[in-house]
Amino acid sequence: MIARFRKYIPFYKSNFSLAYPVVISQLGHMFTMVADSVMVGQLGTIPLAACALGNSILGVFLVSGIGISQGITPLVAQENGKNNKSICGKYLEQGVIISVITGIILFAMVALIAQKLSILGQPTDVEIATKDYLLIIGASIIPLMVYQSFRQFAEGLEYTKQAMYVSIIGNIINIIFNFLLIYGWFGFPAMGLVGAGIGTLISRIFMAIGMAYYVIKSKNFTPYIEKFRIQKPDFTKIKRIFKLGLPISLQYFFEIGAFSGAAIMVGWIGAQELAAHQIAINLAAFTYMGASGIGVAATIKAGNALGKNDFKDLKLSAISSYHLVIIYMLITAFVFLTCNTILPWIYIKDESVILIASQLLIVAAFFQISDGIQVVGVGILRGLSDVKIPTIITLIAYWVIGLPLGYILGFTFEMGPIGIWISLSLALTAAAILLYCRFRNLVKKQALIA
């Protein structure tokens, strides 16, 4: 058995070395929402429910923008594998243009929804509390997209630690401003939920400036961007970024859209249920972001190997990424199962909310491995520039299976939030199986597997 896995050992090491900074950076994004939820939860059930609704709505648009920016990474990785350094830099320049425009458009869409929250049928007090918070965190999409463009470029060249450092500092800034503006420390106004939104906005502005400054000034990137400048759009490169980025964006939209739809359905049941959903989804999303970091590393490795036409390493690296994510998600599943009644206390002291959240965490424990396998599977396929079929798979898994089944189990069978979460678990499992089958079929067609 040990001999069977010995061939993967070098890939475990290289993939882990590349992945762990991305994992920390990805967790940093999620930690911003976790910090907001934990600190807002101390204000009560309604603010926490409003935080859940706001982040659920923002999440759909946020990940859609991030998906478009991720079209940069495999293209840069592939060109770097071919030693086309100057072309890598051109993708950065065009990626910044795309990211800024995308960020502005997404913020406008979030602002429009903030004015029409009543159509979602949420409790009135939750709706009122959500509006201003959503507008502020919606504005943070613009600097986050700038950060993403520079980050995806650096990660495509296998520089992953820098985004990790920027993300960590950004989260420290977010927490500091949360204390100052949520609770009114040191003479600052106590702004509650709105203060949490402002803290998020400030931290993401810092992250954009920090990541851009590093990439432009670092000698590591001088061969790629001798003189960074935003010129007129290069529509050939923009088309290539969108050709990969738009399907990736849709994949995120279908997945996160299903979870946001689930939050809206839970909100139809009541504010306590929605607050419990926020706690459980916050924790599940936190572990997902870790798996997502392994998926990003899998994208980079697959893209680089494809650029070199090194198909043997591509296969071994991809499979080792599956092994790593399974181990990681087994650990998170164990934590959820054993600490399901403890973790919700971090967020809130309402025992009714804690009881519901603890039940949802048990369901989350059972879909951890499926969640990890699907995110790594889609990451490998992105590195191979295979994005159309995975997009269809995510559509089927989350919108054909997940959302309709969630309504049936939650309301027709009166299972409530548990039924909605079981449907999400089945959707993730379907996605994991189909994406893995796609990977196996693709490499067989290319004669990559002996």
Residue, then its C-alpha position, 0 to 999 in steps of 0.5 A: m500500500i505504501a509503495r503505491f503512494r510513494k510516487y505521489i510523495p514529491f507531488y504532495k510536497s510541492n502541491f502542499s508548498l504551493a497550496y498552503p499560502v493559498v489556503i491561508s489567503q482563501l481563509g482570509h477572505m472567509f475570515t472577514m465574513v466570520a469576524d463580522s458574523v461573530m462580532v455582529g452576533q454579540l448584538g443579537t439574533i436580528p443583526l446576525a440574521a441581517c448579516a446572513l442575508g447581506n452576505s448571502i446576496l453579496g456572495v453571489f456577486l462576489v464569487s462571480g467577479i472572483g471567477i472572472s479574475q481567475g481566468i487570468t491564473p491558468l493563462v499565466a501558468q500556461e504561458n509561463g510553462k512555455n517561457n513566454k514571460s512578456i505575454c504573462g505581463k500583458y495578461l495582468e494589464q488586461g486583467v486589471i481592466i477587466s476586474v475594475i469594470t467588472g467590480i463597478i458593474l457588480f456593485a451597481m447590481v448589488a446596490l439595485i438589489a439593496q433597494k428591492l429587498s422586500i421582494l425576497g420575503q424576509p422578516t421586516d426587521v431583518e430587511i431593514a437592518t440589511k439594506d445599509y450593510l449590503l450597500i457598504i459591503g457591496a462597494s468593497i467588491i471594487p477594491l477586492m477585484v483589483y486585489q484579485s487581478f494582481r493576486q491571480f497573476a502572482e499565483g499563476l507564476e507560483y508566487t502564493k505567499q504574498a497574497m497570504y501576507v496581504s490577506i492576513i494583514g487585511n483581516i487584522i485591519n478588519i477586526i480592528f475597525n470592527f471593534l472600533l465601529i461596531y462597539g464604539w471603542f476609543g470614542f468612535p461611534a457605535m454603528g453596529l452592523v453598519g460598522a462591520g460593513i465599513g471595516t470590511l470595505i477599509s480592509r479590502i481597500f488596503m488589500a488592493i493597494g498592498m497587492a498591487y504595490y508588491v507586484i509592481k515593485s517586486k524584482n520577482f516580476t521584473p522579467y514579466i512586467e518591465k514597466f507596468r502600464i494600463q494601455k488600451p484594451d487588447f481584445t484578443k487577450i480579453k477574449r481569452i480571459f473571458k473565455l475561461g473566466l466567464p464559465i468559472s464565474l458561472q460555476y461559482f454563481f450556480e454553486i454560491g447561488a444555490f447556497s444563497g437561495a437556501a439562505i432565502m428559503v431558510g429566511w422564509i421559516g424565521a429569523q432564528e433559523l436564518a441566524a442558525h443557517q448563517i452560523a453553520i454556513n459560515l463555518a462550512a464556507f470556512t472549511y470550503m475556502g481551505a479546500s478551495g486553496i488546494g483547488v487553486a494550487a491544482t489549477i496552477k500545477a495543471g496549467n503549468a504542466l499543460g504548458k510544458n506538455d508534461f502529461k505524466d506530471l499532470k496526472l500525478s499532481a492532479i491525483s495528489s491534490y485529490h489525496l490532500v483535500i480528502i485528508y483535509m476534509l476528513i479532519t474538518a468533518f471530525v471537528f464538525l461532528t465532535c464540536n457541533t454543539i460548541l462552535p455555535w457558542i462562538y457566534i451567539k448565546d441564543e440557545s434556540v439558534i444554537l440548537i438548530a445550528s448544531q443540527l446543521l453542522i452534523v449535515a455539514a460534516f457529511f458533505q465535507i469530503s464531497d465539497g473538497i473533491q468537487v472544488v479540486g476537480v473543478g480546479i484541475l479542469r480549469g488548469l486544463s482550460d476545460v470549463k464548459i462541461p464543468t459549468i453544465i455540471t454545476l448547473i445541474a448539481y446545484w440548480v436542477i438537483g439542489l434548489p428544487l430538492g431543498y424546497i421539496l424537503g424543506f417545505t413539502f416534507e416539512m423538514g425545515p432547515i435540515g431538509i434544505w441542508i440535506s439537499l445541498s449535501l446531495a448537490l455537492t455529492a453529485a458535483a463531486i462525482l460528475l467532475y471526477c468522472r469528467f477529469r478521468n474521461l478527459v485524461k483518458k481521451q488524451a492518452l494521459i493515463a496508462 
